[in-house]
Amino acid sequence: MAYSEKVVDHYENPRNVGSFDKGDEAVGTGMVGAPACGDVMKLQIKV
């Protein structure tokens, strides 16, 4: 199965990557997953 050009582009050039400042009161952070095996996802929102 071949991936579309758009999927390959997003894989090779990730967007919206990084973290907000932990000290910013307008930032909310959530984590989910199993840290024991390294499967963790961190989501942040700035309002």
Summary of the structure (lengths in Angstrom):
residues: 47
radius of gyration: 14.9
end to end distance: 39.9
largest distance: 45.0
contacts: 66
relative contact order: 0.20
helix: 23%
strand: 34%
